[in-house]
Amino acid sequence: MVEFKSVSKRYGDVTAVDDVSFSIEPGTLATLLGPSGCGKTTTLRLIAGLEMVSAGTITIGGRDVTSAPASERDVSMVFQSYALFPHMNVLENVAYGPTVSGDRAAKDKAIDKLRMVGLDAFASRMPSELSGGQQQRVAVARALVLEPQVLLFDEPLSNLDAKLRRRVREEIRELQQSLGLTVAYVTHDQQEALAVSDRIIVMSNARIAQIGAPRDLYEAPRDRFVADFIGDANLVEAELGAHRGSRAQVRLGGVEIELEHRGMAPGGVRIAIRPESIVLKKENSSGLRGTVRKAAYLGTHMEYTVEAPVGQLFVVDRDVSRPIAAGAEVAITLSDHGVALVPS
């Protein structure tokens, strides 16, 4: 387990990490997600011992490593740039760590880890002879050969094209699950985080905005930042009525719907509505109505911009067999999932 307890990191007058507390359970993959400059990479470097805390405590496996150097933390890091030695072949790169520490079985261990990532046949090649995805897997093998308690990834897919990113992230996830690795993973890509994570730690302005499972964060964001940052969200104003148990009536553009009130007091609120949670129908019906202003076919789905009494809505429809033309009047309904109250 990795635990942060009230950890802060300051550089002079600049606070990069501000009173952050979280834990990463053994054998799970936790992603630090957020925009550039939010503190996620600094947090990863604090785990690695590449930066030292200004305040707070870090424990790994129950051992206080707050003041321990990187060499005594039993963690390995896969860098964004891969950081492979260009003058060494693949086998030498992977075997470097255990070789330096005097391990006589260094090459055997390196071959084993290369086999694990499917690159044992490439052992004699130089890094310059490999694709970006292959270099990434070599970097993973080099980290694994040290048999760390915790494996750290710093934006590992940012240098790969879209199709290769999807394949490599699947390989990383499969490897993490098959070996039961504890992983801290940094990215600014929301889809990547949703695809690989057991838990996501969303950061904003050096602090934690929300922690939770991918589905929880997507379907029940705590605030406007999380709703808007993780995927697309339509943020519309609404009026929250009196509570009835855990649910309450919400007035939205003259129409009433029922939602979990999440402890919010009656009055003005905002609702985060995911684009795929909006259903458009051309037939006449009572309730919320709108006009399609834009319609775009994207192969796997349709995207619409709809003008409604609550404002402009972005809609994703997986049914491409019956597209709705721009200018059409539509009835708007909401599905049960992907609709949540957030503070106004």
MILOTOR-514860 format. One record per residue (C-alpha): residue number from 0; residue in one letter; x, y, z. Coordinates in steps of 0.2 Angstrom, whole numbers, plus 5000, padded with zeros to 4 digits. Layout:
BEGIN
{tipa NUM, "A", {X, Y, Z}}
...
END
This chain:
BEGIN
{tipa 0, "M", {5000, 5000, 5000}}
{tipa 1, "V", {5005, 5018, 4996}}
{tipa 2, "E", {4999, 5031, 5008}}
{tipa 3, "F", {5000, 5050, 5008}}
{tipa 4, "K", {4995, 5059, 5024}}
{tipa 5, "S", {4993, 5078, 5023}}
{tipa 6, "V", {5008, 5079, 5010}}
{tipa 7, "S", {5013, 5096, 5003}}
{tipa 8, "K", {5027, 5101, 4992}}
{tipa 9, "R", {5032, 5119, 4990}}
{tipa 10, "Y", {5045, 5127, 4978}}
{tipa 11, "G", {5048, 5144, 4987}}
{tipa 12, "D", {5032, 5153, 4986}}
{tipa 13, "V", {5024, 5141, 4974}}
{tipa 14, "T", {5014, 5126, 4981}}
{tipa 15, "A", {5014, 5111, 4969}}
{tipa 16, "V", {5005, 5099, 4981}}
{tipa 17, "D", {4994, 5106, 4994}}
{tipa 18, "D", {4989, 5095, 5009}}
{tipa 19, "V", {4986, 5079, 4999}}
{tipa 20, "S", {4980, 5063, 5007}}
{tipa 21, "F", {4976, 5046, 4998}}
{tipa 22, "S", {4980, 5028, 4998}}
{tipa 23, "I", {4983, 5015, 4984}}
{tipa 24, "E", {4978, 4998, 4989}}
{tipa 25, "P", {4990, 4983, 4986}}
{tipa 26, "G", {4988, 4976, 4969}}
{tipa 27, "T", {4978, 4990, 4961}}
{tipa 28, "L", {4981, 5003, 4948}}
{tipa 29, "A", {4977, 5021, 4954}}
{tipa 30, "T", {4978, 5035, 4941}}
{tipa 31, "L", {4983, 5053, 4945}}
{tipa 32, "L", {4972, 5063, 4933}}
{tipa 33, "G", {4972, 5081, 4930}}
{tipa 34, "P", {4976, 5096, 4918}}
{tipa 35, "S", {4994, 5102, 4916}}
{tipa 36, "G", {5001, 5110, 4931}}
{tipa 37, "C", {4989, 5102, 4944}}
{tipa 38, "G", {5002, 5093, 4954}}
{tipa 39, "K", {5000, 5075, 4948}}
{tipa 40, "T", {5018, 5072, 4941}}
{tipa 41, "T", {5025, 5081, 4957}}
{tipa 42, "T", {5015, 5068, 4967}}
{tipa 43, "L", {5022, 5054, 4957}}
{tipa 44, "R", {5040, 5060, 4960}}
{tipa 45, "L", {5036, 5062, 4978}}
{tipa 46, "I", {5032, 5043, 4979}}
{tipa 47, "A", {5048, 5039, 4969}}
{tipa 48, "G", {5059, 5049, 4980}}
{tipa 49, "L", {5064, 5061, 4966}}
{tipa 50, "E", {5057, 5075, 4976}}
{tipa 51, "M", {5056, 5077, 4995}}
{tipa 52, "V", {5040, 5083, 5004}}
{tipa 53, "S", {5039, 5100, 5012}}
{tipa 54, "A", {5026, 5093, 5025}}
{tipa 55, "G", {5017, 5077, 5028}}
{tipa 56, "T", {5021, 5058, 5028}}
{tipa 57, "I", {5023, 5045, 5014}}
{tipa 58, "T", {5022, 5026, 5018}}
{tipa 59, "I", {5025, 5012, 5006}}
{tipa 60, "G", {5021, 4994, 5012}}
{tipa 61, "G", {5018, 5001, 5030}}
{tipa 62, "R", {5036, 5008, 5030}}
{tipa 63, "D", {5039, 5027, 5033}}
{tipa 64, "V", {5049, 5033, 5017}}
{tipa 65, "T", {5046, 5051, 5019}}
{tipa 66, "S", {5065, 5055, 5021}}
{tipa 67, "A", {5071, 5039, 5012}}
{tipa 68, "P", {5081, 5042, 4995}}
{tipa 69, "A", {5074, 5035, 4979}}
{tipa 70, "S", {5086, 5020, 4980}}
{tipa 71, "E", {5078, 5014, 4996}}
{tipa 72, "R", {5060, 5015, 4992}}
{tipa 73, "D", {5058, 4999, 4982}}
{tipa 74, "V", {5049, 5007, 4967}}
{tipa 75, "S", {5052, 5008, 4949}}
{tipa 76, "M", {5047, 5022, 4937}}
{tipa 77, "V", {5043, 5021, 4918}}
{tipa 78, "F", {5046, 5039, 4911}}
{tipa 79, "Q", {5037, 5048, 4898}}
{tipa 80, "S", {5052, 5048, 4887}}
{tipa 81, "Y", {5056, 5029, 4890}}
{tipa 82, "A", {5074, 5035, 4895}}
{tipa 83, "L", {5082, 5020, 4886}}
{tipa 84, "F", {5101, 5020, 4884}}
{tipa 85, "P", {5104, 5022, 4866}}
{tipa 86, "H", {5121, 5014, 4866}}
{tipa 87, "M", {5115, 4998, 4874}}
{tipa 88, "N", {5104, 4984, 4866}}
{tipa 89, "V", {5087, 4979, 4872}}
{tipa 90, "L", {5094, 4965, 4884}}
{tipa 91, "E", {5107, 4977, 4891}}
{tipa 92, "N", {5095, 4990, 4894}}
{tipa 93, "V", {5083, 4979, 4904}}
{tipa 94, "A", {5098, 4970, 4913}}
{tipa 95, "Y", {5106, 4986, 4918}}
{tipa 96, "G", {5098, 4988, 4935}}
{tipa 97, "P", {5102, 4971, 4942}}
{tipa 98, "T", {5119, 4971, 4934}}
{tipa 99, "V", {5124, 4987, 4943}}
{tipa 100, "S", {5118, 4979, 4959}}
{tipa 101, "G", {5129, 4964, 4956}}
{tipa 102, "D", {5115, 4951, 4952}}
{tipa 103, "R", {5123, 4937, 4943}}
{tipa 104, "A", {5107, 4931, 4936}}
{tipa 105, "A", {5103, 4949, 4929}}
{tipa 106, "K", {5103, 4943, 4910}}
{tipa 107, "D", {5091, 4928, 4914}}
{tipa 108, "K", {5080, 4939, 4924}}
{tipa 109, "A", {5080, 4952, 4909}}
{tipa 110, "I", {5076, 4939, 4897}}
{tipa 111, "D", {5061, 4933, 4908}}
{tipa 112, "K", {5054, 4951, 4909}}
{tipa 113, "L", {5056, 4953, 4890}}
{tipa 114, "R", {5047, 4937, 4887}}
{tipa 115, "M", {5033, 4944, 4899}}
{tipa 116, "V", {5031, 4959, 4888}}
{tipa 117, "G", {5033, 4949, 4871}}
{tipa 118, "L", {5050, 4956, 4866}}
{tipa 119, "D", {5062, 4942, 4870}}
{tipa 120, "A", {5065, 4940, 4851}}
{tipa 121, "F", {5071, 4958, 4851}}
{tipa 122, "A", {5084, 4956, 4864}}
{tipa 123, "S", {5099, 4960, 4852}}
{tipa 124, "R", {5091, 4975, 4844}}
{tipa 125, "M", {5096, 4993, 4848}}
{tipa 126, "P", {5082, 5005, 4854}}
{tipa 127, "S", {5083, 5015, 4838}}
{tipa 128, "E", {5077, 5000, 4829}}
{tipa 129, "L", {5061, 4998, 4839}}
{tipa 130, "S", {5044, 5007, 4836}}
{tipa 131, "G", {5037, 5018, 4850}}
{tipa 132, "G", {5026, 5005, 4857}}
{tipa 133, "Q", {5041, 4992, 4858}}
{tipa 134, "Q", {5052, 5005, 4866}}
{tipa 135, "Q", {5038, 5008, 4879}}
{tipa 136, "R", {5037, 4989, 4883}}
{tipa 137, "V", {5056, 4988, 4885}}
{tipa 138, "A", {5055, 5002, 4898}}
{tipa 139, "V", {5041, 4992, 4907}}
{tipa 140, "A", {5052, 4977, 4907}}
{tipa 141, "R", {5067, 4987, 4913}}
{tipa 142, "A", {5056, 4993, 4928}}
{tipa 143, "L", {5049, 4976, 4931}}
{tipa 144, "V", {5066, 4967, 4932}}
{tipa 145, "L", {5069, 4976, 4948}}
{tipa 146, "E", {5054, 4968, 4956}}
{tipa 147, "P", {5048, 4983, 4964}}
{tipa 148, "Q", {5034, 4985, 4977}}
{tipa 149, "V", {5027, 4999, 4967}}
{tipa 150, "L", {5027, 5003, 4948}}
{tipa 151, "L", {5026, 5021, 4943}}
{tipa 152, "F", {5020, 5027, 4926}}
{tipa 153, "D", {5023, 5045, 4921}}
{tipa 154, "E", {5012, 5049, 4905}}
{tipa 155, "P", {5018, 5033, 4897}}
{tipa 156, "L", {5007, 5034, 4881}}
{tipa 157, "S", {5009, 5052, 4877}}
{tipa 158, "N", {5022, 5049, 4863}}
{tipa 159, "L", {5011, 5036, 4854}}
{tipa 160, "D", {4998, 5038, 4841}}
{tipa 161, "A", {4980, 5035, 4845}}
{tipa 162, "K", {4978, 5017, 4839}}
{tipa 163, "L", {4995, 5012, 4847}}
{tipa 164, "R", {4990, 5021, 4864}}
{tipa 165, "R", {4974, 5010, 4865}}
{tipa 166, "R", {4984, 4994, 4862}}
{tipa 167, "V", {4998, 4998, 4874}}
{tipa 168, "R", {4986, 5004, 4888}}
{tipa 169, "E", {4978, 4987, 4886}}
{tipa 170, "E", {4994, 4978, 4888}}
{tipa 171, "I", {4999, 4988, 4903}}
{tipa 172, "R", {4982, 4984, 4912}}
{tipa 173, "E", {4983, 4966, 4908}}
{tipa 174, "L", {5001, 4965, 4914}}
{tipa 175, "Q", {4996, 4974, 4930}}
{tipa 176, "Q", {4982, 4963, 4934}}
{tipa 177, "S", {4991, 4946, 4929}}
{tipa 178, "L", {5005, 4951, 4941}}
{tipa 179, "G", {4995, 4959, 4955}}
{tipa 180, "L", {5006, 4975, 4954}}
{tipa 181, "T", {5003, 4990, 4964}}
{tipa 182, "V", {5003, 5004, 4951}}
{tipa 183, "A", {5003, 5023, 4952}}
{tipa 184, "Y", {4999, 5030, 4934}}
{tipa 185, "V", {4999, 5048, 4929}}
{tipa 186, "T", {4990, 5055, 4914}}
{tipa 187, "H", {4980, 5070, 4908}}
{tipa 188, "D", {4970, 5059, 4896}}
{tipa 189, "Q", {4952, 5056, 4903}}
{tipa 190, "Q", {4949, 5041, 4892}}
{tipa 191, "E", {4965, 5033, 4896}}
{tipa 192, "A", {4962, 5035, 4915}}
{tipa 193, "L", {4944, 5027, 4913}}
{tipa 194, "A", {4951, 5012, 4903}}
{tipa 195, "V", {4965, 5007, 4915}}
{tipa 196, "S", {4961, 5012, 4933}}
{tipa 197, "D", {4954, 5004, 4948}}
{tipa 198, "R", {4953, 5021, 4956}}
{tipa 199, "I", {4956, 5038, 4949}}
{tipa 200, "I", {4963, 5053, 4960}}
{tipa 201, "V", {4957, 5069, 4951}}
{tipa 202, "M", {4968, 5084, 4955}}
{tipa 203, "S", {4966, 5102, 4952}}
{tipa 204, "N", {4976, 5117, 4958}}
{tipa 205, "A", {4988, 5106, 4968}}
{tipa 206, "R", {4974, 5098, 4978}}
{tipa 207, "I", {4963, 5083, 4976}}
{tipa 208, "A", {4946, 5086, 4968}}
{tipa 209, "Q", {4938, 5069, 4970}}
{tipa 210, "I", {4944, 5051, 4972}}
{tipa 211, "G", {4933, 5036, 4966}}
{tipa 212, "A", {4931, 5022, 4954}}
{tipa 213, "P", {4930, 5027, 4936}}
{tipa 214, "R", {4911, 5024, 4935}}
{tipa 215, "D", {4908, 5034, 4951}}
{tipa 216, "L", {4917, 5049, 4945}}
{tipa 217, "Y", {4909, 5048, 4928}}
{tipa 218, "E", {4891, 5046, 4933}}
{tipa 219, "A", {4892, 5055, 4950}}
{tipa 220, "P", {4905, 5069, 4949}}
{tipa 221, "R", {4907, 5079, 4965}}
{tipa 222, "D", {4908, 5097, 4957}}
{tipa 223, "R", {4908, 5106, 4941}}
{tipa 224, "F", {4927, 5104, 4938}}
{tipa 225, "V", {4926, 5085, 4939}}
{tipa 226, "A", {4910, 5084, 4928}}
{tipa 227, "D", {4918, 5095, 4915}}
{tipa 228, "F", {4935, 5087, 4915}}
{tipa 229, "I", {4931, 5069, 4915}}
{tipa 230, "G", {4922, 5066, 4898}}
{tipa 231, "D", {4910, 5079, 4891}}
{tipa 232, "A", {4896, 5086, 4902}}
{tipa 233, "N", {4881, 5098, 4899}}
{tipa 234, "L", {4880, 5109, 4914}}
{tipa 235, "V", {4863, 5116, 4915}}
{tipa 236, "E", {4854, 5127, 4929}}
{tipa 237, "A", {4840, 5119, 4938}}
{tipa 238, "E", {4830, 5121, 4954}}
{tipa 239, "L", {4831, 5108, 4968}}
{tipa 240, "G", {4814, 5104, 4977}}
{tipa 241, "A", {4811, 5097, 4994}}
{tipa 242, "H", {4819, 5080, 4999}}
{tipa 243, "R", {4810, 5064, 4999}}
{tipa 244, "G", {4822, 5052, 5007}}
{tipa 245, "S", {4837, 5051, 4996}}
{tipa 246, "R", {4829, 5058, 4981}}
{tipa 247, "A", {4821, 5075, 4977}}
{tipa 248, "Q", {4811, 5083, 4963}}
{tipa 249, "V", {4822, 5094, 4951}}
{tipa 250, "R", {4814, 5107, 4940}}
{tipa 251, "L", {4823, 5108, 4923}}
{tipa 252, "G", {4817, 5120, 4910}}
{tipa 253, "G", {4799, 5118, 4915}}
{tipa 254, "V", {4800, 5099, 4917}}
{tipa 255, "E", {4802, 5090, 4933}}
{tipa 256, "I", {4814, 5075, 4935}}
{tipa 257, "E", {4819, 5065, 4951}}
{tipa 258, "L", {4837, 5063, 4956}}
{tipa 259, "E", {4848, 5059, 4971}}
{tipa 260, "H", {4849, 5075, 4981}}
{tipa 261, "R", {4867, 5071, 4988}}
{tipa 262, "G", {4864, 5081, 5003}}
{tipa 263, "M", {4861, 5097, 4994}}
{tipa 264, "A", {4849, 5110, 5001}}
{tipa 265, "P", {4834, 5115, 4991}}
{tipa 266, "G", {4837, 5130, 4979}}
{tipa 267, "G", {4847, 5134, 4964}}
{tipa 268, "V", {4859, 5120, 4958}}
{tipa 269, "R", {4867, 5113, 4942}}
{tipa 270, "I", {4864, 5097, 4934}}
{tipa 271, "A", {4878, 5088, 4924}}
{tipa 272, "I", {4871, 5078, 4910}}
{tipa 273, "R", {4882, 5066, 4900}}
{tipa 274, "P", {4879, 5068, 4881}}
{tipa 275, "E", {4875, 5050, 4879}}
{tipa 276, "S", {4862, 5051, 4893}}
{tipa 277, "I", {4851, 5063, 4882}}
{tipa 278, "V", {4838, 5054, 4871}}
{tipa 279, "L", {4831, 5063, 4856}}
{tipa 280, "K", {4814, 5059, 4848}}
{tipa 281, "K", {4806, 5067, 4833}}
{tipa 282, "E", {4788, 5062, 4838}}
{tipa 283, "N", {4777, 5075, 4847}}
{tipa 284, "S", {4777, 5073, 4866}}
{tipa 285, "S", {4775, 5084, 4881}}
{tipa 286, "G", {4790, 5089, 4891}}
{tipa 287, "L", {4806, 5097, 4887}}
{tipa 288, "R", {4808, 5101, 4868}}
{tipa 289, "G", {4822, 5108, 4857}}
{tipa 290, "T", {4828, 5111, 4840}}
{tipa 291, "V", {4843, 5102, 4832}}
{tipa 292, "R", {4855, 5115, 4826}}
{tipa 293, "K", {4870, 5104, 4820}}
{tipa 294, "A", {4871, 5086, 4816}}
{tipa 295, "A", {4887, 5076, 4812}}
{tipa 296, "Y", {4890, 5058, 4807}}
{tipa 297, "L", {4905, 5051, 4815}}
{tipa 298, "G", {4904, 5032, 4809}}
{tipa 299, "T", {4900, 5024, 4826}}
{tipa 300, "H", {4888, 5038, 4832}}
{tipa 301, "M", {4879, 5054, 4828}}
{tipa 302, "E", {4883, 5070, 4837}}
{tipa 303, "Y", {4870, 5084, 4839}}
{tipa 304, "T", {4869, 5102, 4845}}
{tipa 305, "V", {4852, 5105, 4852}}
{tipa 306, "E", {4845, 5122, 4857}}
{tipa 307, "A", {4833, 5119, 4872}}
{tipa 308, "P", {4825, 5130, 4885}}
{tipa 309, "V", {4839, 5125, 4897}}
{tipa 310, "G", {4853, 5131, 4885}}
{tipa 311, "Q", {4863, 5122, 4871}}
{tipa 312, "L", {4865, 5103, 4873}}
{tipa 313, "F", {4878, 5092, 4866}}
{tipa 314, "V", {4871, 5075, 4862}}
{tipa 315, "V", {4879, 5058, 4857}}
{tipa 316, "D", {4867, 5045, 4849}}
{tipa 317, "R", {4874, 5028, 4845}}
{tipa 318, "D", {4860, 5024, 4833}}
{tipa 319, "V", {4866, 5030, 4816}}
{tipa 320, "S", {4852, 5021, 4807}}
{tipa 321, "R", {4840, 5035, 4809}}
{tipa 322, "P", {4849, 5052, 4809}}
{tipa 323, "I", {4840, 5068, 4814}}
{tipa 324, "A", {4842, 5082, 4802}}
{tipa 325, "A", {4847, 5100, 4807}}
{tipa 326, "G", {4832, 5111, 4810}}
{tipa 327, "A", {4821, 5097, 4816}}
{tipa 328, "E", {4810, 5099, 4832}}
{tipa 329, "V", {4814, 5085, 4845}}
{tipa 330, "A", {4807, 5079, 4862}}
{tipa 331, "I", {4821, 5078, 4875}}
{tipa 332, "T", {4822, 5065, 4888}}
{tipa 333, "L", {4835, 5059, 4900}}
{tipa 334, "S", {4841, 5041, 4904}}
{tipa 335, "D", {4843, 5035, 4922}}
{tipa 336, "H", {4862, 5035, 4921}}
{tipa 337, "G", {4874, 5049, 4918}}
{tipa 338, "V", {4863, 5063, 4926}}
{tipa 339, "A", {4869, 5070, 4943}}
{tipa 340, "L", {4867, 5086, 4953}}
{tipa 341, "V", {4883, 5097, 4956}}
{tipa 342, "P", {4884, 5113, 4967}}
{tipa 343, "S", {4879, 5128, 4957}}
END
